């Protein structure tokens, strides 16, 4: 490491940028930082005078660029889209050939492909790196998903592996204990080279889509226990705490238990009861769902999680509708303890299906964009640092170790046996919730996905006949090779004419 120049630079000192810069400096790397508002840079550097690596605050882009060791490595953490393009445009006239620009924002992967192509043609290197884990992850160890040229990854690797979250090599469990100035030692870093151009940001997008599914399935489990079983938030907190000791062990289950335990500091009521039931979104779940449609890949659980947020947003309409479309349903009369276990199993099975959809989507994308994705390594780097970190991911890693070409997680022996074990309870929860008017869109869509995937014959044969009838779109036959299409002359159905 140079004693005069910085190992790496960072543009954009919002909370994520500040935390990532401190994480880098804590690991002994000197980092230059720049923000358009100079006072923000000065205040940040002044507030952290004793980092192991050291912080240098630049007042101009020129000073910032000149402070960096060659080949320069520059992280951009500004708003995705036009702001990122503006920073790149300001940097490139100041850079030298083979300098590396790293976009650490939630960029659309097609923008990353475009930027990588443009910058490569101009003689620079570009890395689109997913950064997952929020503010805390950026500070103490995120999951990092870099894409671009492998030569860029080799330059970035020592820093990325140092600052990433770490998991135990044998169990896959996150290694905790991080604190300012005291980085986690040992373990497997939650980062790896993902693939060419936009692969890193694409994988981060799918991560976020799966995250949408995870969050919604947990919310549906909460809803069933609350509305059907009449459980209090604190009772549900105990249940989620117990679940976090088993196969559902995850960051999201853990924080759900904490949230349900929390009282509102203003009213003293359970905090969750005073939170308005409208959910926001930043678009990555929608990107995942739209891309699944574009790719022709079935990802209904992820899409339903997005739609659940959409319908939550029309609060006033729902309140008005509740007064017009009034319904009464019978009270639950079963055993609450056994049904709570059924909710656990339904959540678990729905989670398996949601991840199966996400990995199948990545499998299609690698063919579309000519990437070489290692799904085992992707599941490995999600085991720590990121929002969906969970014990469950170790089993996905093991599944791809057994079969790197696995077509769908539902075909893996472990996941097949788990769904076999829990399937009856899954169906019980879905049918009971439906009969009691409780919306559980991801539970239901996951079950339909599972049944569709395992079903040898679906009713699409009738659909194809309909398409041929009204639009002469042709159809394939069960007694002919795939790819050979036919059409019936439909106007007089009494005298059909077969045309090849």
C-alpha positions as CSV (number, residue, x, y, z in Angstrom):
1,X,0.0,0.0,0.0
2,X,1.4,3.4,-1.0
3,X,2.1,5.8,1.9
4,X,1.4,8.8,-0.3
5,X,-1.4,7.9,-2.6
6,X,-4.7,6.1,-1.8
7,X,-5.4,2.5,-2.7
8,X,-9.0,3.4,-3.8
9,X,-11.4,6.3,-4.1
10,X,-15.1,6.8,-3.5
11,X,-17.5,9.4,-4.9
12,X,-20.7,10.0,-3.0
13,X,-20.9,10.5,0.8
14,X,-24.5,9.7,1.6
15,X,-24.9,7.1,4.4
16,X,-24.0,4.1,2.2
17,X,-20.9,5.8,0.8
18,X,-19.7,6.9,4.3
19,X,-20.1,3.5,5.7
20,X,-18.4,1.7,2.9
21,X,-15.5,4.2,3.0
22,X,-15.1,3.5,6.8
23,X,-15.2,-0.2,6.2
24,X,-12.4,0.0,3.6
25,X,-10.3,2.3,5.9
26,X,-10.9,-0.1,8.9
27,X,-9.2,-2.8,6.9
28,X,-6.0,-0.8,6.4
29,X,-6.6,0.6,3.0
30,X,-6.1,4.3,2.4
31,X,-9.2,5.8,0.7
32,X,-9.8,9.1,-0.9
33,X,-13.3,10.5,-0.8
34,X,-15.1,13.2,-2.7
35,X,-18.6,14.7,-2.5
36,X,-20.0,17.4,-4.6
37,X,-20.7,19.4,-1.4
38,X,-17.2,20.1,-0.1
39,X,-18.4,20.7,3.5
40,X,-19.8,17.2,3.6
41,X,-16.4,15.8,2.7
42,X,-14.6,17.9,5.3
43,X,-17.0,17.0,8.1
44,X,-16.8,13.3,7.3
45,X,-13.0,13.2,7.3
46,X,-12.8,15.4,10.4
47,X,-15.2,13.1,12.3
48,X,-12.9,10.0,11.6
49,X,-9.3,11.0,12.1
50,X,-7.9,7.7,13.3
51,X,-9.0,5.0,10.9
52,X,-6.3,2.3,10.4
53,X,-6.0,3.0,6.6
54,X,-6.6,6.7,6.6
55,X,-9.1,9.0,4.9
56,X,-8.2,11.7,2.4
57,X,-10.9,14.3,1.6
58,X,-10.5,15.8,-1.9
59,X,-12.0,19.2,-2.6
60,X,-12.1,18.8,-6.4
61,X,-12.4,15.9,-8.8
62,X,-9.0,16.7,-10.1
63,X,-7.4,16.5,-6.7
64,X,-9.4,13.3,-6.0
65,X,-8.2,11.6,-9.2
66,X,-4.5,12.6,-8.6
67,X,-4.6,11.2,-5.1
68,X,-5.1,7.7,-6.3
69,X,-2.6,5.0,-7.0
70,X,-2.5,3.6,-10.6
71,X,-4.4,1.8,-11.9
72,X,-7.0,3.9,-10.2
73,X,-10.0,2.2,-8.6
74,X,-12.9,4.5,-8.1
75,X,-16.2,3.6,-6.4
76,X,-19.3,5.5,-7.4
77,X,-22.2,5.5,-4.8
78,X,-24.7,8.0,-6.0
79,X,-28.3,7.8,-7.2
80,X,-28.7,5.2,-10.0
81,X,-29.3,6.5,-13.5
82,X,-28.5,10.0,-14.7
83,X,-26.5,10.9,-11.6
84,X,-24.2,7.9,-12.2
85,X,-23.7,8.9,-15.8
86,X,-22.9,12.4,-14.8
87,X,-20.2,11.3,-12.4
88,X,-18.7,9.0,-15.0
89,X,-18.7,11.9,-17.5
90,X,-16.9,14.1,-15.0
91,X,-14.3,11.4,-14.2
92,X,-13.3,10.0,-17.6
93,X,-11.4,13.1,-18.9
94,X,-9.2,12.9,-15.8
95,X,-8.4,9.2,-16.0
96,X,-5.7,7.1,-17.7
97,X,-6.1,3.9,-19.7
98,X,-7.1,0.8,-17.7
99,X,-8.3,2.8,-14.7
100,X,-11.3,1.1,-13.1
101,X,-14.7,2.7,-12.3
102,X,-16.9,0.7,-9.9
103,X,-20.6,1.4,-9.8
104,X,-21.8,0.2,-6.4
105,X,-25.4,1.4,-6.7
106,X,-28.6,-0.5,-7.6
107,X,-28.2,0.1,-11.3
108,X,-30.3,-1.6,-14.0
109,X,-28.1,-4.3,-15.4
110,X,-28.7,-3.1,-19.0
111,X,-27.3,0.3,-18.1
112,X,-24.3,-1.5,-16.7
113,X,-23.9,-3.4,-20.0
114,X,-24.0,-0.1,-21.9
115,X,-21.6,1.6,-19.6
116,X,-19.1,-1.2,-19.7
117,X,-19.2,-1.3,-23.5
118,X,-18.7,2.5,-23.7
119,X,-15.9,2.7,-21.2
120,X,-14.2,-0.3,-22.6
121,X,-14.1,1.3,-26.0
122,X,-12.7,4.4,-24.4
123,X,-9.8,2.4,-22.8
124,X,-11.2,2.2,-19.3
125,X,-12.5,-0.7,-17.2
126,X,-15.9,-0.7,-15.6
127,X,-17.2,-2.9,-12.7
128,X,-20.9,-3.0,-11.9
129,X,-20.9,-4.4,-8.3
130,X,-24.0,-5.3,-6.4
131,X,-23.7,-4.2,-2.7
132,X,-26.2,-5.8,-0.4
133,X,-26.7,-5.4,3.3
134,X,-27.9,-1.9,3.7
135,X,-26.2,0.7,5.8
136,X,-25.0,-1.8,8.4
137,X,-23.7,-4.2,5.8
138,X,-21.7,-1.4,4.1
139,X,-20.2,-0.5,7.4
140,X,-19.4,-4.0,8.8
141,X,-19.4,-6.4,5.9
142,X,-21.8,-6.5,2.9
143,X,-22.3,-9.2,0.3
144,X,-20.6,-8.0,-2.9
145,X,-21.4,-9.1,-6.4
146,X,-18.9,-7.7,-8.9
147,X,-19.3,-8.0,-12.7
148,X,-17.1,-6.8,-15.5
149,X,-13.7,-7.9,-16.9
150,X,-12.0,-10.6,-14.8
151,X,-8.8,-8.4,-14.9
152,X,-10.8,-5.7,-13.0
153,X,-11.9,-8.2,-10.4
154,X,-8.3,-9.3,-9.9
155,X,-7.3,-5.7,-9.1
156,X,-10.3,-5.2,-6.8
157,X,-10.3,-8.7,-5.2
158,X,-8.0,-7.9,-2.2
159,X,-10.1,-5.0,-1.1
160,X,-13.5,-6.7,-1.8
161,X,-12.5,-9.9,0.0
162,X,-11.3,-7.9,3.0
163,X,-14.4,-5.7,3.4
164,X,-17.1,-8.4,2.6
165,X,-19.0,-10.2,5.3
166,X,-17.5,-13.5,6.4
167,X,-19.1,-16.9,7.0
168,X,-17.8,-20.1,8.6
169,X,-16.3,-22.4,6.0
170,X,-18.0,-25.5,7.4
171,X,-21.5,-24.3,8.5
172,X,-22.0,-21.3,6.3
173,X,-23.1,-19.2,9.3
174,X,-22.1,-15.6,9.4
175,X,-19.2,-14.7,11.6
176,X,-20.2,-11.8,13.9
177,X,-18.3,-9.6,16.2
178,X,-17.7,-6.7,13.8
179,X,-17.1,-3.3,15.4
180,X,-15.6,0.0,14.3
181,X,-11.8,-0.5,13.8
182,X,-12.1,-4.2,14.6
183,X,-12.8,-6.1,11.4
184,X,-13.9,-9.7,11.4
185,X,-11.0,-12.1,11.0
186,X,-11.1,-15.4,9.2
187,X,-14.0,-17.1,7.4
188,X,-15.0,-17.2,3.8
189,X,-15.6,-13.8,2.3
190,X,-19.1,-13.2,0.8
191,X,-17.9,-12.0,-2.6
192,X,-16.8,-13.6,-5.8
193,X,-16.4,-12.7,-9.4
194,X,-19.9,-13.0,-11.0
195,X,-19.3,-12.6,-14.7
196,X,-19.0,-10.2,-17.6
197,X,-20.5,-6.7,-18.0
198,X,-23.9,-6.5,-16.2
199,X,-23.8,-9.9,-14.5
200,X,-23.1,-8.5,-11.0
201,X,-25.9,-6.0,-11.1
202,X,-28.3,-8.6,-12.6
203,X,-27.5,-11.1,-9.8
204,X,-28.1,-8.3,-7.2
205,X,-31.4,-7.5,-8.9
206,X,-32.5,-11.1,-8.6
207,X,-31.3,-11.1,-4.9
208,X,-33.7,-8.2,-4.4
209,X,-36.5,-9.9,-6.1
210,X,-36.1,-12.9,-3.8
211,X,-35.9,-10.5,-0.9
212,X,-39.3,-9.2,-1.9
213,X,-40.6,-12.8,-1.8
214,X,-39.0,-13.6,1.5
215,X,-40.5,-10.5,3.1
216,X,-44.0,-11.0,1.8
217,X,-44.1,-14.7,2.8
218,X,-43.1,-13.7,6.3
219,X,-45.8,-11.0,6.3
220,X,-48.4,-13.6,5.2
221,X,-47.4,-16.0,8.0
222,X,-47.8,-13.1,10.5
223,X,-51.2,-12.3,9.0
224,X,-52.5,-15.8,9.3
225,X,-51.4,-16.1,12.9
226,X,-52.8,-12.7,13.7
227,X,-56.2,-12.8,11.9
228,X,-56.9,-16.5,12.0
229,X,-55.4,-17.6,15.3
230,X,-55.8,-14.3,17.1
231,X,-52.2,-14.2,18.3
232,X,-50.8,-11.1,19.8
233,X,-47.6,-9.5,18.4
234,X,-45.6,-10.6,21.5
235,X,-46.9,-14.2,21.1
236,X,-45.9,-14.2,17.5
237,X,-42.5,-12.8,18.4
238,X,-41.9,-15.9,20.5
239,X,-42.9,-18.1,17.6
240,X,-40.6,-16.3,15.2
241,X,-37.8,-16.5,17.7
242,X,-38.3,-20.3,17.9
243,X,-38.4,-20.6,14.1
244,X,-35.1,-18.7,13.9
245,X,-33.5,-21.7,15.7
246,X,-34.5,-24.1,12.9
247,X,-34.5,-24.3,9.1
248,X,-36.0,-20.7,8.8
249,X,-32.9,-19.2,10.6
250,X,-32.4,-15.9,8.8
251,X,-31.8,-12.2,9.2
252,X,-35.4,-11.4,8.1
253,X,-36.9,-13.9,10.6
254,X,-34.7,-12.5,13.3
255,X,-35.7,-8.9,12.8
256,X,-39.4,-9.9,12.5
257,X,-39.2,-11.3,16.0
258,X,-37.6,-8.1,17.2
259,X,-40.2,-5.9,15.5
260,X,-43.1,-7.9,17.0
261,X,-41.6,-7.5,20.4
262,X,-41.3,-3.7,20.1
263,X,-43.8,-1.3,21.8
264,X,-44.6,2.0,20.3
265,X,-42.8,4.7,22.2
266,X,-45.7,7.2,21.8
267,X,-48.8,5.1,22.6
268,X,-47.3,2.0,24.4
269,X,-49.2,-0.2,22.0
270,X,-47.5,-2.9,20.0
271,X,-45.4,-1.0,17.4
272,X,-46.5,-3.1,14.5
273,X,-50.1,-2.3,15.2
274,X,-49.6,1.5,14.7
275,X,-47.6,1.2,11.5
276,X,-49.7,2.1,8.4
277,X,-50.3,-1.0,6.2
278,X,-48.8,0.6,3.0
279,X,-45.5,-0.6,1.6
280,X,-43.0,1.3,-0.6
281,X,-40.6,0.0,-3.1
282,X,-37.6,1.2,-5.0
283,X,-38.1,-0.9,-8.2
284,X,-35.7,-3.8,-8.1
285,X,-38.5,-6.3,-7.4
286,X,-40.5,-4.9,-10.3
287,X,-37.4,-5.2,-12.5
288,X,-37.0,-8.8,-11.6
289,X,-40.7,-9.6,-12.4
290,X,-40.7,-7.7,-15.7
291,X,-37.5,-9.5,-16.7
292,X,-39.0,-12.8,-15.8
293,X,-41.9,-12.0,-18.2
294,X,-39.4,-10.9,-20.9
295,X,-37.4,-14.1,-20.5
296,X,-40.5,-16.3,-20.4
297,X,-39.6,-17.7,-16.9
298,X,-42.3,-18.4,-14.4
299,X,-41.6,-16.3,-11.2
300,X,-45.1,-15.9,-9.8
301,X,-44.1,-15.7,-6.1
302,X,-41.7,-12.8,-6.7
303,X,-44.3,-11.0,-8.9
304,X,-47.0,-11.5,-6.3
305,X,-44.8,-10.0,-3.7
306,X,-44.5,-6.9,-5.9
307,X,-48.2,-6.8,-6.5
308,X,-48.9,-7.2,-2.7
309,X,-47.0,-3.9,-2.2
310,X,-48.9,-2.3,-5.1
311,X,-52.3,-3.2,-3.6
312,X,-51.2,-2.1,-0.1
313,X,-50.6,1.4,-1.6
314,X,-54.3,1.9,-2.4
315,X,-55.2,2.2,1.2
316,X,-58.1,4.5,0.8
317,X,-59.7,2.3,-1.9
318,X,-59.3,-0.8,0.4
319,X,-60.9,1.0,3.3
320,X,-63.8,2.0,1.1
321,X,-64.1,-1.5,-0.4
322,X,-64.1,-3.1,3.0
323,X,-67.3,-1.3,3.8
324,X,-69.0,-2.3,0.5
325,X,-67.7,-5.9,0.0
326,X,-68.5,-7.1,3.5
327,X,-68.0,-10.7,4.3
328,X,-68.2,-12.9,7.4
329,X,-66.2,-16.1,7.8
330,X,-66.3,-18.8,10.4
331,X,-64.0,-18.7,13.4
332,X,-61.0,-21.0,13.4
333,X,-61.8,-24.1,15.4
334,X,-58.7,-26.3,15.0
335,X,-55.7,-26.8,17.2
336,X,-53.7,-23.5,17.3
337,X,-50.4,-25.1,18.2
338,X,-50.4,-27.6,15.3
339,X,-51.7,-25.0,12.9
340,X,-48.8,-22.7,13.9
341,X,-46.5,-25.5,12.9
342,X,-48.4,-25.7,9.6
343,X,-47.8,-22.0,9.0
344,X,-44.1,-22.6,9.5
345,X,-44.1,-25.4,6.9
346,X,-46.1,-23.3,4.4
347,X,-43.6,-20.4,4.8
348,X,-40.7,-22.8,4.4
349,X,-42.1,-24.4,1.2
350,X,-43.1,-21.1,-0.3
351,X,-39.5,-19.9,0.4
352,X,-38.1,-22.8,-1.4
353,X,-40.2,-22.1,-4.5
354,X,-39.4,-18.4,-4.4
355,X,-35.6,-19.2,-4.5
356,X,-36.2,-21.8,-7.2
357,X,-37.8,-19.2,-9.4
358,X,-34.9,-16.7,-8.8
359,X,-32.2,-19.2,-9.6
360,X,-34.1,-20.4,-12.7
361,X,-34.3,-16.8,-13.9
362,X,-30.6,-16.4,-13.5
363,X,-30.1,-19.7,-15.4
364,X,-32.1,-18.2,-18.3
365,X,-30.2,-14.9,-18.1
366,X,-26.8,-16.5,-18.5
367,X,-27.9,-18.0,-21.8
368,X,-29.4,-14.7,-22.9
369,X,-26.3,-12.6,-22.1
370,X,-23.6,-15.3,-22.6
371,X,-22.6,-15.2,-18.9
372,X,-21.0,-18.1,-17.0
373,X,-22.7,-17.9,-13.6
374,X,-21.7,-20.2,-10.8
375,X,-24.9,-20.7,-8.8
376,X,-23.2,-22.4,-6.0
377,X,-20.9,-19.5,-5.4
378,X,-23.7,-17.0,-5.8
379,X,-25.6,-18.8,-3.0
380,X,-22.4,-18.9,-1.0
381,X,-21.9,-15.1,-1.1
382,X,-25.5,-14.6,0.0
383,X,-25.0,-16.5,3.2
384,X,-23.7,-13.4,5.0
385,X,-23.9,-9.6,4.8
386,X,-27.0,-9.4,2.6
387,X,-30.6,-9.0,3.6
388,X,-31.6,-12.6,2.6
389,X,-28.7,-14.2,4.5
390,X,-30.0,-17.4,6.0
391,X,-29.1,-21.0,7.0
392,X,-31.2,-22.1,4.1
393,X,-28.6,-20.8,1.6
394,X,-26.1,-23.3,2.8
395,X,-28.4,-26.0,1.5
396,X,-28.7,-24.3,-1.9
397,X,-24.9,-24.1,-2.0
398,X,-24.8,-27.9,-1.3
399,X,-27.4,-28.6,-4.0
400,X,-25.2,-26.9,-6.7
401,X,-22.2,-28.7,-5.3
402,X,-24.0,-32.0,-6.0
403,X,-25.1,-30.9,-9.4
404,X,-23.8,-27.6,-11.0
405,X,-26.2,-28.1,-13.9
406,X,-29.3,-28.5,-11.6
407,X,-32.3,-27.3,-13.6
408,X,-34.5,-26.3,-10.7
409,X,-34.0,-26.5,-6.9
410,X,-37.2,-28.5,-6.7
411,X,-35.4,-31.4,-8.3
412,X,-32.6,-31.5,-5.7
413,X,-33.0,-34.5,-3.4
414,X,-32.8,-32.4,-0.2
415,X,-35.4,-29.9,-1.2
416,X,-37.6,-32.5,-2.7
417,X,-37.6,-34.4,0.6
418,X,-38.3,-31.2,2.6
419,X,-41.3,-30.3,0.5
420,X,-42.5,-33.9,0.7
421,X,-42.3,-33.6,4.5
422,X,-44.1,-30.2,4.7
423,X,-46.5,-30.3,1.7
424,X,-49.6,-31.4,3.6
425,X,-49.3,-28.5,6.1
426,X,-48.6,-26.1,3.2
427,X,-51.9,-27.2,1.5
428,X,-53.7,-27.0,4.8
429,X,-52.7,-23.4,5.4
430,X,-53.5,-22.3,1.8
431,X,-57.0,-23.9,1.9
432,X,-57.8,-22.7,5.4
433,X,-56.7,-19.1,4.7
434,X,-58.8,-19.1,1.4
435,X,-61.9,-20.4,3.2
436,X,-61.5,-17.7,5.9
437,X,-60.8,-14.8,3.4
438,X,-57.2,-14.1,4.4
439,X,-55.1,-13.0,1.4
440,X,-51.8,-15.0,1.1
441,X,-50.8,-14.4,-2.5
442,X,-47.2,-15.7,-2.3
443,X,-48.2,-18.9,-0.4
444,X,-50.8,-19.6,-3.0
445,X,-48.7,-18.7,-6.0
446,X,-45.8,-20.8,-4.7
447,X,-48.1,-23.8,-4.3
448,X,-49.5,-23.3,-7.9
449,X,-45.9,-23.0,-9.2
450,X,-44.9,-26.2,-7.4
451,X,-48.0,-28.1,-8.7
452,X,-47.4,-26.7,-12.3
453,X,-43.8,-27.7,-12.3
454,X,-44.4,-31.2,-11.2
455,X,-47.4,-31.7,-13.5
456,X,-46.7,-33.7,-16.7
457,X,-49.7,-32.2,-18.5
458,X,-51.1,-28.7,-18.1
459,X,-54.2,-27.3,-19.8
460,X,-52.1,-25.3,-22.3
461,X,-53.2,-27.8,-24.9
462,X,-56.7,-26.2,-24.8
463,X,-55.1,-22.8,-24.8
464,X,-53.1,-23.6,-28.0
465,X,-56.3,-24.9,-29.6
466,X,-58.0,-21.6,-28.8
467,X,-55.1,-19.6,-30.3
468,X,-55.2,-21.6,-33.4
469,X,-59.0,-21.2,-33.6
470,X,-59.2,-17.4,-33.3
471,X,-55.8,-16.4,-34.8
472,X,-54.4,-19.3,-36.8
473,X,-51.4,-19.3,-34.4
474,X,-50.8,-23.1,-35.0
475,X,-50.2,-25.8,-32.5
476,X,-47.9,-28.8,-31.9
477,X,-49.1,-32.4,-31.7
478,X,-48.4,-35.0,-29.1
479,X,-47.8,-37.6,-31.9
480,X,-45.3,-35.5,-33.8
481,X,-41.8,-34.2,-33.0
482,X,-41.4,-31.0,-31.1
483,X,-41.0,-27.9,-33.3
484,X,-43.4,-29.1,-36.0
485,X,-46.5,-26.9,-36.2
486,X,-50.0,-27.5,-37.6
487,X,-53.1,-25.6,-38.3
488,X,-56.8,-26.7,-38.6
489,X,-59.1,-24.9,-41.1
490,X,-61.6,-23.9,-38.4
491,X,-64.5,-22.1,-40.2
492,X,-66.4,-25.4,-40.7
493,X,-65.5,-27.5,-37.6
494,X,-67.5,-30.4,-39.0
495,X,-64.9,-30.8,-41.8
496,X,-61.5,-30.0,-40.3
497,X,-58.5,-29.9,-42.6
498,X,-55.1,-30.6,-41.2
499,X,-52.3,-28.5,-42.6
500,X,-48.6,-29.0,-41.8
